[in-house]
Amino acid sequence: MTQKPYLSFVKYLFLSLFCFAVDQLTKYLIKIKFSESFGSGFFSTSDGQYQLPIIEPFLMIKRISNKGIAWGIDGDGTYSFILTPVTIALTILIIVALYKSSKLNNFLLCFPLALILGGAFGNLYDRIVFGEVVDFIALFQNIFPFIFNLADTFITIGMFILIFAPIDDIYKTKT
């Protein structure tokens, strides 16, 4: 039995909203744990720790506020008046792409778009509501200097799937 296209779209939209909710919950918890600001967008815990080791030295948790976009581009938010509307437009395009691809009922196309959309919602919400995005995952800091969040992770995983999935499998219609 095939699913109606709008039900498939709603299913993937709920996945996006779930990703958004998980992203927002983790950012909220990080804001509570790392509540003491020590300038330039950096924070520490109430007992003075600026990072918490998870798997030392590979995975650390540390809070920074990012007014820019991915990888610290426009770090001080100077061009946010341009980048935020562009991000809104791209998010709308992702919603349209997800709706259209849901008609194909293809997991390899819809699932990564849903992840990307959930991540885009998470960071866009922060940028619009708070004027900055909370980043907290520090992975391999000695070779990878960027700090990111779950929204970034969802976007990256979604893009990875889209890039490396076999093209002929992506555009096949499942019935």
VENHU-V136159 format. One record per residue. N is the residue number from 1. RES is the residue in three letters. SS is DSSP state (~ for helix, > for strand, _ for the rest). NEAR is the number of other ideal C-beta (glycine too) atoms within 10 Angstrom. D_FIRST is the distance of its C-alpha to the first C-alpha in Angstrom with 2 decimals. Layout:
n=N res=RES ss=SS near=NEAR d_first=D_FIRST
n=N res=RES ss=SS near=NEAR d_first=D_FIRST
This chain:
n=1 res=MET ss=_ near=3 d_first=0.00
n=2 res=THR ss=_ near=10 d_first=3.79
n=3 res=GLN ss=_ near=13 d_first=6.63
n=4 res=LYS ss=_ near=11 d_first=9.56
n=5 res=PRO ss=~ near=15 d_first=12.40
n=6 res=TYR ss=~ near=12 d_first=14.82
n=7 res=LEU ss=~ near=12 d_first=12.88
n=8 res=SER ss=~ near=22 d_first=12.73
n=9 res=PHE ss=~ near=20 d_first=16.39
n=10 res=VAL ss=~ near=14 d_first=17.33
n=11 res=LYS ss=~ near=13 d_first=16.06
n=12 res=TYR ss=~ near=23 d_first=18.27
n=13 res=LEU ss=~ near=18 d_first=20.98
n=14 res=PHE ss=~ near=12 d_first=21.21
n=15 res=LEU ss=~ near=19 d_first=21.67
n=16 res=SER ss=~ near=24 d_first=24.45
n=17 res=LEU ss=~ near=14 d_first=26.01
n=18 res=PHE ss=~ near=12 d_first=25.99
n=19 res=CYS ss=~ near=26 d_first=27.82
n=20 res=PHE ss=~ near=22 d_first=30.16
n=21 res=ALA ss=~ near=13 d_first=30.93
n=22 res=VAL ss=~ near=15 d_first=31.67
n=23 res=ASP ss=~ near=25 d_first=33.85
n=24 res=GLN ss=~ near=18 d_first=35.75
n=25 res=LEU ss=~ near=11 d_first=36.30
n=26 res=THR ss=~ near=18 d_first=37.79
n=27 res=LYS ss=~ near=23 d_first=39.99
n=28 res=TYR ss=~ near=11 d_first=41.19
n=29 res=LEU ss=~ near=11 d_first=42.12
n=30 res=ILE ss=~ near=20 d_first=43.91
n=31 res=LYS ss=~ near=15 d_first=45.84
n=32 res=ILE ss=~ near=10 d_first=46.99
n=33 res=LYS ss=~ near=16 d_first=48.04
n=34 res=PHE ss=_ near=23 d_first=49.70
n=35 res=SER ss=_ near=12 d_first=51.45
n=36 res=GLU ss=> near=14 d_first=54.86
n=37 res=SER ss=> near=12 d_first=55.25
n=38 res=PHE ss=_ near=10 d_first=57.84
n=39 res=GLY ss=_ near=6 d_first=57.59
n=40 res=SER ss=_ near=9 d_first=55.78
n=41 res=GLY ss=_ near=16 d_first=52.33
n=42 res=PHE ss=> near=15 d_first=52.80
n=43 res=PHE ss=> near=20 d_first=52.56
n=44 res=SER ss=> near=17 d_first=53.64
n=45 res=THR ss=_ near=17 d_first=53.09
n=46 res=SER ss=_ near=10 d_first=55.66
n=47 res=ASP ss=_ near=6 d_first=57.50
n=48 res=GLY ss=_ near=8 d_first=57.82
n=49 res=GLN ss=_ near=14 d_first=55.15
n=50 res=TYR ss=_ near=15 d_first=53.60
n=51 res=GLN ss=_ near=18 d_first=50.97
n=52 res=LEU ss=> near=17 d_first=49.37
n=53 res=PRO ss=> near=13 d_first=48.75
n=54 res=ILE ss=> near=12 d_first=45.41
n=55 res=ILE ss=> near=8 d_first=45.92
n=56 res=GLU ss=_ near=9 d_first=49.35
n=57 res=PRO ss=_ near=10 d_first=50.03
n=58 res=PHE ss=_ near=12 d_first=46.52
n=59 res=LEU ss=> near=14 d_first=44.64
n=60 res=MET ss=> near=19 d_first=46.51
n=61 res=ILE ss=> near=18 d_first=45.60
n=62 res=LYS ss=> near=21 d_first=47.80
n=63 res=ARG ss=> near=26 d_first=47.35
n=64 res=ILE ss=> near=21 d_first=48.23
n=65 res=SER ss=> near=18 d_first=47.67
n=66 res=ASN ss=> near=26 d_first=46.43
n=67 res=LYS ss=_ near=17 d_first=47.17
n=68 res=GLY ss=_ near=18 d_first=45.96
n=69 res=ILE ss=_ near=20 d_first=42.69
n=70 res=ALA ss=~ near=16 d_first=41.35
n=71 res=TRP ss=~ near=12 d_first=44.01
n=72 res=GLY ss=~ near=15 d_first=46.74
n=73 res=ILE ss=_ near=10 d_first=46.74
n=74 res=ASP ss=_ near=15 d_first=48.79
n=75 res=GLY ss=_ near=14 d_first=49.67
n=76 res=ASP ss=_ near=12 d_first=51.83
n=77 res=GLY ss=_ near=18 d_first=49.42
n=78 res=THR ss=_ near=11 d_first=51.83
n=79 res=TYR ss=_ near=13 d_first=49.16
n=80 res=SER ss=~ near=18 d_first=46.58
n=81 res=PHE ss=~ near=8 d_first=47.23
n=82 res=ILE ss=~ near=10 d_first=45.68
n=83 res=LEU ss=~ near=16 d_first=43.15
n=84 res=THR ss=~ near=16 d_first=41.52
n=85 res=PRO ss=~ near=10 d_first=40.65
n=86 res=VAL ss=~ near=11 d_first=39.41
n=87 res=THR ss=~ near=17 d_first=37.19
n=88 res=ILE ss=~ near=14 d_first=35.86
n=89 res=ALA ss=~ near=10 d_first=35.13
n=90 res=LEU ss=~ near=13 d_first=33.35
n=91 res=THR ss=~ near=17 d_first=31.24
n=92 res=ILE ss=~ near=11 d_first=30.22
n=93 res=LEU ss=~ near=10 d_first=29.36
n=94 res=ILE ss=~ near=21 d_first=27.16
n=95 res=ILE ss=~ near=17 d_first=25.29
n=96 res=VAL ss=~ near=10 d_first=24.87
n=97 res=ALA ss=~ near=15 d_first=23.78
n=98 res=LEU ss=~ near=23 d_first=21.20
n=99 res=TYR ss=~ near=18 d_first=19.84
n=100 res=LYS ss=~ near=13 d_first=19.82
n=101 res=SER ss=~ near=23 d_first=18.38
n=102 res=SER ss=~ near=24 d_first=15.48
n=103 res=LYS ss=_ near=14 d_first=14.35
n=104 res=LEU ss=_ near=18 d_first=14.24
n=105 res=ASN ss=_ near=18 d_first=11.94
n=106 res=ASN ss=_ near=18 d_first=14.61
n=107 res=PHE ss=~ near=16 d_first=15.94
n=108 res=LEU ss=~ near=18 d_first=19.33
n=109 res=LEU ss=~ near=24 d_first=19.99
n=110 res=CYS ss=~ near=23 d_first=18.68
n=111 res=PHE ss=~ near=19 d_first=19.98
n=112 res=PRO ss=~ near=23 d_first=23.53
n=113 res=LEU ss=~ near=23 d_first=23.67
n=114 res=ALA ss=~ near=27 d_first=22.80
n=115 res=LEU ss=~ near=25 d_first=25.59
n=116 res=ILE ss=~ near=26 d_first=27.98
n=117 res=LEU ss=~ near=25 d_first=27.33
n=118 res=GLY ss=~ near=27 d_first=27.97
n=119 res=GLY ss=~ near=27 d_first=31.15
n=120 res=ALA ss=~ near=24 d_first=32.24
n=121 res=PHE ss=~ near=22 d_first=31.87
n=122 res=GLY ss=~ near=28 d_first=33.96
n=123 res=ASN ss=~ near=27 d_first=36.81
n=124 res=LEU ss=~ near=18 d_first=36.85
n=125 res=TYR ss=~ near=16 d_first=37.09
n=126 res=ASP ss=~ near=21 d_first=40.02
n=127 res=ARG ss=~ near=21 d_first=41.72
n=128 res=ILE ss=~ near=12 d_first=41.55
n=129 res=VAL ss=~ near=8 d_first=42.39
n=130 res=PHE ss=~ near=13 d_first=44.81
n=131 res=GLY ss=_ near=12 d_first=45.97
n=132 res=GLU ss=_ near=16 d_first=45.19
n=133 res=VAL ss=> near=25 d_first=42.56
n=134 res=VAL ss=> near=25 d_first=43.16
n=135 res=ASP ss=> near=24 d_first=42.90
n=136 res=PHE ss=> near=23 d_first=43.51
n=137 res=ILE ss=> near=18 d_first=42.14
n=138 res=ALA ss=> near=23 d_first=44.95
n=139 res=LEU ss=> near=15 d_first=43.80
n=140 res=PHE ss=_ near=12 d_first=46.41
n=141 res=GLN ss=_ near=15 d_first=48.93
n=142 res=ASN ss=_ near=7 d_first=51.58
n=143 res=ILE ss=_ near=6 d_first=49.53
n=144 res=PHE ss=_ near=10 d_first=46.83
n=145 res=PRO ss=_ near=10 d_first=48.67
n=146 res=PHE ss=_ near=15 d_first=45.76
n=147 res=ILE ss=> near=22 d_first=44.52
n=148 res=PHE ss=> near=21 d_first=40.98
n=149 res=ASN ss=_ near=25 d_first=38.45
n=150 res=LEU ss=~ near=21 d_first=34.83
n=151 res=ALA ss=~ near=30 d_first=33.74
n=152 res=ASP ss=~ near=22 d_first=35.41
n=153 res=THR ss=~ near=17 d_first=33.68
n=154 res=PHE ss=~ near=27 d_first=30.18
n=155 res=ILE ss=~ near=24 d_first=31.15
n=156 res=THR ss=~ near=15 d_first=32.65
n=157 res=ILE ss=~ near=16 d_first=29.75
n=158 res=GLY ss=~ near=23 d_first=27.33
n=159 res=MET ss=~ near=14 d_first=29.79
n=160 res=PHE ss=~ near=12 d_first=30.31
n=161 res=ILE ss=~ near=18 d_first=26.62
n=162 res=LEU ss=~ near=16 d_first=26.53
n=163 res=ILE ss=~ near=8 d_first=29.82
n=164 res=PHE ss=~ near=7 d_first=29.24
n=165 res=ALA ss=_ near=16 d_first=25.59
n=166 res=PRO ss=_ near=9 d_first=25.57
n=167 res=ILE ss=~ near=8 d_first=25.42
n=168 res=ASP ss=~ near=7 d_first=23.34
n=169 res=ASP ss=~ near=11 d_first=20.62
n=170 res=ILE ss=~ near=17 d_first=20.73
n=171 res=TYR ss=_ near=12 d_first=20.00
n=172 res=LYS ss=_ near=14 d_first=17.28
n=173 res=THR ss=_ near=9 d_first=14.01
n=174 res=LYS ss=_ near=12 d_first=11.01
n=175 res=THR ss=_ near=7 d_first=7.91
